[in-house]
Amino acid sequence: PHQAMLPSHLLVEALNEHLRERYAGNKAYQQQDYSTATHHYERALAVVNFVVGSTPDEQAEVLHNKATVLLNMAAVHMALQDWGAAVRCCDDALQIPQSSDAAVKAWLRRSKANLGRHEHQSAFEDLQRARELDPWNEQIPAYRAAVLIARQEAAH
């Protein structure tokens, strides 16, 4: 893939372009205009896939933004019940070093997508990974209950 290491001032401009696209995608997503959201998220992802920070801190910022847009894309796929694409976006986000909060969000989103695929064991394992990172997360018990109910219903 073609990438460019940009000086700080140009990197800031590129990341601002990424943010404009991502925010436009967020707005479209909130309006349930998923094709427009996807268009903007893909443009935002193209920016962060192209640029490379010239310092470790700048590169960490690029990667943080890449993980965020991948999780936004996963949300669109989930809204469209395209569970496989959602899992792939979460997988890509989880390959990026990130804060534990962002990783928890990725594990939870992947768990929900795996539940949509009726992959109950994978959904449960994803929840366990999220719980390891954030044992007090308030969303985990509800997700866990949904997985257990779905697994029980599938067994009957």
Secondary structure, 3 states (H helix, E strand, C coil): CCCEECCHHHHHHHHHHHHHHHHHHHHHHHCCCHHHHHHHHHHHHHHHHHEECCCHHHHHHHHHHHHHHHHHHHHHHHHCCCHHHHHHHHHHHHCCCCCHHHHHHHHHHHHHHHHHCCCHHHHHHHHHHHHHHCCCCCCHHHHHHHHHHHHHHHHC
